[in-house]
Amino acid sequence: MSSASVTTEFHPFTWKTYELYLRTALESGYRFIGFDELNTSMVLPEAPFVLLRHDIDYDPRWALPICKLETQHGSRATYFFQSDSPFYRLDCSETVSVIREILSQGHWLGVHFDANQIQDDVEVIERLEQTATEFEARFETRVAAASFHMPTYRPVKHLQLKSERINTYSPLFFEEIQYVSDSNQDWRGKDILKMLRQKDFSRIQFLVHPIWWREDYSPFYSKIEELAGKLGIPVDSILTREQLDLLVREKAK
């Protein structure tokens, strides 16, 4: 049975749908590559390719089901973790176990860095480099790239990182590579399955947040409520401005 014939059986933001996206990308001839394939001159590798990326904003445990699906389908991704997240600890045994499992399956590690409270660019670069170096020492792997947390709050695209590390928000990744993100379970009007089947873009940076994906569909707000319950904190202390705006729009429908 072809992937096209079973599309109606899937629901948004479920693992089955994610698996369908992976399978469709591979059937369309995309390669899943790491950021280390981009050299210091940022020469793009042969297309078509997908730079599959995961920013771990909230709860590392949801990375594992996504990771296993990718491994099963012969695709690879870069997982970007924070060192100072308010919602999980990098030195927690559960987080360490998740990261080691991801690496053991052949995926890559990146730094997800929150620069929003740091005004000085030099300080951002230095602190990010320190974090990346610590990641490399702890997990014995190369950190080729860094992504920034909520980059709309602070300009970051101009930042040139040290040690030949790649800034995933540099202009290249928006001018020559199509950027696609599932932020807050919103594809911004993009039909992902159609895009992959038709190969609308030969180069894609595909940002997926594992926390939004589950066995069965549920709205993003229910996952925030679940996280708040797990951490024992108010929901309002988690919600971002974008999420609050999204809730207002949904209630207005």
N, C-alpha and C positions, 0 to 999 in steps of 0.2 A: 504494500500500500504506500503510495507516495505521500510526502509531507503535505502536499497541497490538499489531498483528499481528507485529511484528518484535522485540518486547521480549526474547524468549528468545535471540536472536542476540547479545545484548550481555552483557558481563561487567562486574562492578563496577570502578570506577576506571580505565576506559578512555576514550579521547577520544570513541569512538562513543557511549558511555553519557552522557558530558557533553553531547554534541551533542543527544542525545535529551531530556535535561532542559531544555536551552534551548528546543528546539522545542516541547516540551510546555507550558512556561510561557507561551510566546507564543500557542500555540493556545488556552490557557485564558484569555487576555485580560490577562495580567500585563504591566505596563510595567516596563522596567528603568530605574531612576532613579539619580541621583547624590545624595550627601549634601548637595549645595548646594541641593537642592529643599526642604530643611528650614530654615526661617528661624530667627532667634534666639529666637523664642517657641516653637519646636519644634512648630509646627502641622503636622500630618501632611497630605501631599498626597492627592489623590483615589486611592482604592484601586480595583482591586487593583494592588499594585506589589511589585517585588523590588529590594531594595538588595543588589546583588551585589558581594561584596567578596573580595579576595585578599590574604592576609598572606604576604609573601615571607620565609620564615624561613631558607631554606637555599641555594637555587641559582636565581638569576634566569632562567637560560636556559629553564626549564620554563614560564615565564609565556607565552612566545610562541605555542606551539601552542594554548593555552587562549584567548589573546587573539584569534588569527586565527579560531577557531571562533565566538567571540562576534561578531566583526565580520561574518562571513559570514551570521549569522542576525539581524543588526540589533539585537543586544543590547549593552549597555554595562556596564562594571564599574569599580570603584575598586581600584587596585593600591597596596598599602601596603608601602613599602620601609623597611628599617632603614638608619640612617646609620653604625651601629657594630656590625654583625653580625660574629660570630666566624667566619662561614662564607663571606662574600663582602664585597667592598669597593665602596662606592658610587662611588668615583672611578675604578674600573677601567673601561677602555674597553668591555669586554663588557657590564657592567652599564649603563653610560650608553647604549649602543646599544639595549639591551632597553627601557629606559625611554622613549627617544625614539620607538622604534617603537610602543610601546603608546599614547603620546600622539598620534602621527600617525594612529592608527586611531580616534581619538575617545574614548578611554577617559580615566579620571581618575587623578590621583596623590594618594596619601595617605602619612602618616608612620606607620610601625610602630615603636613606642617601647618600649624595655625599661626599666621603672622599678623593677625588683626589687631593685636595689642602692642605691636612693635612698630614704631614709626620710622626708625632708622634702617635703611636698606642694608647697610654693612652689618648691622647686628643680626638682621634676619639671615643673611647669608652665612655668617659665622655660626650662629646657633643651629641652623639647619645642617651645616657641615658636621658639627659636633654630634648631632643626633644620628646622621647617616653613618658616621664612623663608629659610633657605639653599636648601631644595628649590625654592621659588618662584623665587628668583633664578637658580638654575642651569638650571632647566628651563622657565622662563618660563611658568608655569601656576599657577593657584590651587590651594592645598591646603585643601580644605574640611573634612577630617576626619582624626582620628588614631585608630589602634587600639593597644592595649597588648599587648605580648608576654607570654604566660603569665600572664594577669591573676589566676589563682587563687592565685598566690604573694604578691600584695600588693593591698590594696584600692585600686581605681581608679575605681569607678563614681561616686564623689562629686566627682571632679575637674572643675572648671569651667575650660575652656581659654580662652586669649586669642584675640583677632582673630576672634571669632565662629566658631571652629573647633569641630567636633562631636566629642565623645568617644563612640565607638561602643559603649562599655560603660556609658553612662549608663542609668538605670532605664528610660527611654522604650523603649529597644531590646529590652527583655525583658518589659516590662509591657504594651505596646500593639502590639508588633511581634514576630512569632514568630522566634526565633533558631534557625538550623540550621547545623551545622558538620560538616565531614568530618575533624575532628582525628584524626590517626593512622589514617585510613581506617575510622573508626567513626562511623556516623550516630546512635548512641545509640538504636537501635531504631526509627528513623523510616524509613518507606517513602517515599522522596522522589518517585518517579514517581506513586504513588497520591496523595500530598499535593498535587502540582501538578495532576494531572488533575481531582481532586475539588474543588480550590480550598478545601481545609480551612481555610486561613488567607488572609485578604485582604491582609495586610501581612507581608512576610518579609524578614529580614536573612539572607542566604545567604552563609556563609563557606566558601570553597573554597581549599585550598592546592594550587597547581599541581603541586608536586613529586610528589604522590600519584597523578597521572593520567598514563597512558602509552598507547601503542598497544595493548599487551597487558597483561593483569592480572599483577600480582606483589604479594606481601605488602609492607607498609610497611617491614619490617625489611630487605628486599633493597635498598630505595632508600637507607636509611641506610648500609648497607654500601657501596653504590656511591658515595655522597657521601664517605664516609671514605676510600675508595680514591682518589678524585679529589683530595682535599685532603692525602692522605698522613698522616692522623691516626688514632688508634684509634677504633673504633666506640663504645666506652664513653664517649669524651669528647663524643659527640654526644647520646647517649640521655638523655632527660629521665626524671624519676621516673614520670610517667604511662606513658611508653613501656616502661620496665622492668616496671611492673606489668602492662601489657598482654601483654608477652612471657611473663610467668609464668603468666597466665591461659590463654594459648593453649597453652602446653606442658602445662598441667594437664588439657586437654580429652581 
